[in-house]
Amino acid sequence: MTKKTLEIGVFTGYSLLTTALTLPEDGKGEEGSFDFVFVDAYKSDYLKFHELTLKLVKVGGIVAYDNTLWYGSVAQSEIEVVEDLIKRYRNFVVEFNSFIAADPRVESSLLSIGDGLTLCRRLY
Ligand SMILES: C[S@@+](CC[C@H](N)C(=O)[O-])C[C@H]1O[C@@H](n2cnc3c(N)ncnc32)[C@H](O)[C@@H]1O
């Protein structure tokens, strides 16, 4: 059962509260061996956060990265993407997805729900 969770990138707190609602009475958020980390911050920092979260999450724990389809732009060629915000971060997300797919430290899956959610399970 998940007891220790962390969220990187809080705005309204919606996703944090959603996670909190699943915690048992003795669930904690202290530093240490986390069961679950949810990352929804600036996409340019995702690779940096990956190194950090792999230290924080325990072996067998899950790190979830939001927006890894980045409005579908990761499946488009760079020149097809015209909207500024999407264009600005597309290459970071493409690079992140490639890195995660080849990272032997995690087993990962990019779920095509919402704007894409990548689940990584730390293997060692
Ligand atoms: C898309 S919103 C997150 C929404 C969040 N899922 C919620 O329900 O509240 C992204 C948030 O991440 C924050 N953020 C971006 N980069 C960050 C960083 N390096 N460290 C901490 N927070 C960061 C932004 O300020 C913003 O509030």
The ligand as a Gaussian input file, in Angstrom:
#p B3LYP/6-31G(d) Opt

LIG

0 1
 C        0.923000      22.188000     -14.609000
 S        1.173000      22.886000     -13.045000
 C        0.930000      21.530000     -11.962000
 C       -0.482000      21.264000     -11.650000
 C       -0.628000      20.226000     -10.546000
 N       -0.746000      18.896000     -11.130000
 C       -1.851000      20.546000      -9.739000
 O       -2.867000      19.820000      -9.848000
 O       -1.768000      21.478000      -8.944000
 C        2.919000      23.031000     -12.979000
 C        3.433000      23.653000     -11.698000
 O        4.798000      23.276000     -11.553000
 C        5.508000      24.359000     -11.001000
 N        6.915000      24.139000     -11.305000
 C        7.499000      24.209000     -12.511000
 N        8.821000      23.904000     -12.422000
 C        9.066000      23.625000     -11.129000
 C       10.232000      23.273000     -10.399000
 N       11.419000      23.191000     -11.005000
 N       10.111000      23.015000      -9.089000
 C        8.914000      23.114000      -8.479000
 N        7.762000      23.470000      -9.112000
 C        7.857000      23.734000     -10.409000
 C        4.878000      25.572000     -11.668000
 O        5.098000      26.739000     -10.936000
 C        3.398000      25.182000     -11.670000
 O        2.774000      25.615000     -10.495000

